[in-house]
């Protein structure tokens, strides 16, 4: 497992190991989308990661996709996050904010004005929103106008500036898992006929503009993107994944970003293609086969040895094992994650997982 503990440069950061904490929605934000003292403790406990990528954080009120998720679009949210980043830095850690606009994966009950969620085209996700009162179908989203697109690109830039003001070391735009950026990329959810739809060159435009805007705002060395080539979360579908991501990588490569984060979707061949084309740091959540969920240290070390990644992102392992580096070095044992407490609730299944004695 020694490969997982080699140091690595990421932008202007020096990472002491290659164990990245993946972004994981925990739905424990307080009123107004502000993180709480429990959130501070949760991230502080996991500061031994080479890099923490925060839970998905909405860049605007309309970007919210789930109950009790945090934002980075108000002064109160920035102030609350500052306690988290301060705690992580006090422990010697590094942390990026993941900026996640959920797009059509939303519902009017989430928004102060009760409006519709936004999407590239008026096509519903087919998924539902959990609420204490029951499940609600995602409605057909409002098709974004040119003005909506420009405003949302600026929302990403503004949230990036807010992240730096909150003490984050950088931001990762969420372009994976069926959320807004992937909704624009995927031809199953983007049927536009303007400059943002149709051809591959048009469908990557929103992603490139959002990344460029964030880079202009805080510097490309502080900006990253997450993708899930071929992923089908929340009803997205791509008919041309190899061509699509080849074009996206070619457009982003000259920007000299902090990293590219790939959520592997049972396609190591696609991962190899991206690795060959991407000149910078590549973080991989390794899932080459159907039996590789959740990712394991063995899979991660194998991917590093194979040269398809520079660092490895783990989700459930970090969730249940706040001292993950020590456990990997010791060969385990590993705490089992409690799925019943993944989303919402109190400290149980959040900050009470035991450390090694």
Buried (B, 14 or more C-beta within 10 A) or exposed (E): BEBBBBEBEBBEBEBBBBBBBBBBBBBBBBEEBBBBEBBBBBBBBBBBBBBBBBBBBBBBBBBBBBBBBBBBBBEEBBEBBBBBBBBBBEEEBBBBBBBBBBBBBBBEEBBEEEEBBBBBBBBBBEBEBEEEEEEBEBBBBBBBEEEBBEBBBBBBBBBBBBBBBBBBBBBBBBBBBBBBBBBBBBBBBBEBEEEBBBEBEBBBBBBBBBBBBBBEBBBBBBBBBBBBBBBBBBBBEBEBBBEBBBBBBEBBBEBBBBBBBBBBBBBBEBBEBBBEBBEBBBBBBBBBEEEBEBBBBEBBBBBBEBEBBBBBBBBBBBBBBBBBBEBBBEEEEBBEBBEEBBBBBEEEBBBEBEEEE
